[in-house]
Amino acid sequence: MLRLARLRNITSWVQQKLPFSPLSSQFAPPIVFKDLKSLQKTHALLIQTALVEDSFYINRLINAYAENARLEDAILVFEHAKKTNIFIWNSVIRWAYLCGFNRVALDYFYRLLDHHEAIKFDVCSVKFALRACFDLGSVEDGVFIHRQVYKIDGEMLRNFYVCAEFIHMYGGLGCIDSARQVFDEMSERNEVVWSLMISKYIHNGYDGEAMSLFSRMRYEGFSFNSFIMVSLIGFSASLIDLSLGSCIHGCAIKSGLAGDSFVRTSLVDMYVKCGCINDAYRVLGEVLEPNIATWNSIISGSVNRYLFGDAVRLFKKVQLSDLRPNLVTMLSLISACAGLGSGKLCRCIHSFTVKLGIDTHLKVGNALLEMYSSIGAIDDVSKLFNIMQVKDVISWTTMINMYGSAGCPVNAMQFFWQMRSANVEPDMVSMVALLSACAVLGDIQKLKIFHNQIILWGLEFELHIGNSLISVYFKCGDMQSAEMLFSLMSQKSQVTWGAMIAGYIMNGQAENSMRLMIKMVTEDQTNKMDAALLVNGLSAIADLANLALCKQVHAYMITTGLEECSTVQNALISAYSKCGVVVDARKVFDKMNQKDTVSWNAIISGHGINGDGESAVSLYQEMGRRNEVQRDSITYTSILNVCSHAGLVDEGLNIFSNMVTDAVIKPEAEHYACVVDMLARAGRLSEAEKFVTHIVEEPSSSLYGAFLSGCRLYGHVNFVEHVVHMVPDGDPADPGHSVLLSNIYTAASMFDEAAKHRFSMKIKGLMKKPGMSVVQTCYS
């Protein structure tokens, strides 16, 4: 009697822990025990009372173990069960899927298929099996399940929910025709199935089919739901199709869904992406109480459209409301502050993230690092990096990239090795940043060390890394290694070809550059010439002064539709000018719809180098009358050079005087050198000497070179004596003014002084590079 009473008490206790539900155990609420021991104790008591053989308690145990992150124990309960039902099978399949063990879920579903005569699968079994197929990306498993369902219980394919799962699985894995077949074979369809099929068309890029199905849905009288509206609005946003988005907006209004918070958020996002900020504001203004998601949509959209100031003003409105900014809000705002480049604003936003308590979040930390890096606040970046508790490859890459861009390649490399010491694996972006730092350093030995590391990591033939290696080898002057790497690359993109062409130009190999460009056009059918490649090609043509090739490239531009690209047009103007055909350069310039500062600089310089100084000055004056373009430092350098070579001294001095008076562009060393060259060429050496000794605060090497050239031209040694003590020591790479001094003394028969300078050059290791000229006889 006592034992029976004890068993009754135990049973009562167990039923309190795992209460029986009159509903199917499939829908019984999960039990979360305070610890694993409590669950195991209940399990032990079930075994003592033999209740563990009851299918209801088996199912509750499986759910309890899985809910408490013990899937392996849940499976053991299932495997030891003497009697099972569909609810128990569904629990195992469902929890295997939810815990991420998709293949395990499918294995149990296939075992269930083997028992279909005793226990038949239901909608729940098929649903989680198909979702496991989707997560695995396995179309083959999905097709197999489809066949088995059709074979065992074809009527199930009439069920809305089963069909929706098949459409979701097929459409999500790119089998849009199979998804459409399931859709078409349905005898009846509801709004959910229509919406799902349309969204799958959109997901797979079938724009016309999506809109056709949408029209058919309207024609058959089905009402829209917020899901389909959000999908269609997102679709129009991805296409940046304002007219389509406006039509869908109208449908949303007619169907009474325009007030839905998800629909409004999507509308705001769509209008922002289509560039209609005012329409986005109007939709936002119609929302009585916009939620933080709606604000996030318009703030991030403004940032994506580079409207950083608008993003900050919108954030201030969020602050005035009762809403609390979240992680998404702050990430968008950090990007906006980086775009504005205001150090004060950046620090304010940083403080606000601290106030919100999200400054320790890794994404926020990385965004703050990038923000401070973009405004050049190296000290702030270093402090923030040092206090970050968690760092990932993005954090380290930001540091490497920042120091490389700041001209501190040694620091960049140190951070790379620290990253490796911290057991953080480099990715493609970090390796490209490191290679950029190597390019700044110009150390071929260190570059080869890193190249060896890249080979060990198996990243050598990653396209982006291969392209970067080619560029860096050229920048370090190792053309042979760049050529070898290029020949070994199995995959080449436009960037690859462009890196080779630009590298040859950089190393003075314009002819090789042109040969490679011709080879690309004739042999590589997968890559076509783009604007960047054409600019590099035209640069090589300009160096070679090859008019025939210039005209061929111009014809290619016309046939490929690149003639209207302003960047290419600017390069074409320079190429024609350097080929000596300024008339054709002027034709290109006059036909341009939009002329920027670079265009004006190119045509001014073109007229100058072809001896038409007056036309160049006239163009310079016309440029000043145009409100849409502004002169820059290069404009003044070009026109002052033109005036110098054309003998237009008074015009040049007047232009320089206006430059100083206007104070828009501050004169730099090259501008002063142009003025000195202008005066020296005209024989006005006394004015040039005064300019060198009194007007310029810190005379440059080029300025002395210009003055000495004039002295040599007119044989005035006395002027040389006045400034010779001011001439700086020569640069081994550019011994020009040292050679000039020697030549001036030789021309004046002052051979002792000339010999002294020649000996001084030898002691200092200065050596004049021999000149080189090219005469083209033919080109094939």
Secondary structure, 3 states (H helix, E strand, C coil): CHHHHHHHHHHHHHHHHCCCCCCCHHHCCCCCCCCHHHHHHHHHHHHHCCHHHCHHHHHHHHHHHHHCCCHHHHHHHHHHCCCCCHHHHHHHHHHHHHCCCHHHHHHHHHHHHHCCCCCCCCHHHHHHHHHHHHHHCCHHHHHHHHHHHHHHCHHHHHCHHHHHHHHHHHHHCCCHHHHHHHHHCCCCCCHHHHHHHHHHHHHCCCHHHHHHHHHHHHHCCCCCCHHHHHHHHHHHHHHCCHHHHHHHHHHHHHCCCCCCHHHHHHHHHHHHHCCCHHHHHHHHHHCCCCCHHHHHHHHHHHHHCCCHHHHHHHHHHHHHCCCCCCHHHHHHHHHHHHHHCCHHHHHHHHHHHHHHCCCCCHHHHHHHHHHHHHCCCHHHHHHHHHHCCCCCHHHHHHHHHHHHHCCCHHHHHHHHHHHHHCCCCCCHHHHHHHHHHHHHHCCHHHHHHHHHHHHHCCCCCCHHHHHHHHHHHHHCCCHHHHHHHHHHCCCCCHHHHHHHHHHHHHCCCHHHHHHHHHHHHHHCCCCCCCHHHHHHHHHHHHHHCCHHHHHHHHHHHHHHCCCCCHHHHHHHHHHHHHCCCHHHHHHHHHHCCCCCHHHHHHHHHHHHHCCCHHHHHHHHHHHHHCCCCCCCHHHHHHHHHHHHHHCCHHHHHHHHHHHHHHCCCCCCHHHHHHHHHHHHHCCCHHHHHHHHHHHCCCCCHHHHHHHHHHHHHHCCHHHHHHHHHHCCCCECCECHHHHHHHHHHHHCCCHHHHHHHHHHHHHHCCCCCCCCCCCCCCCC
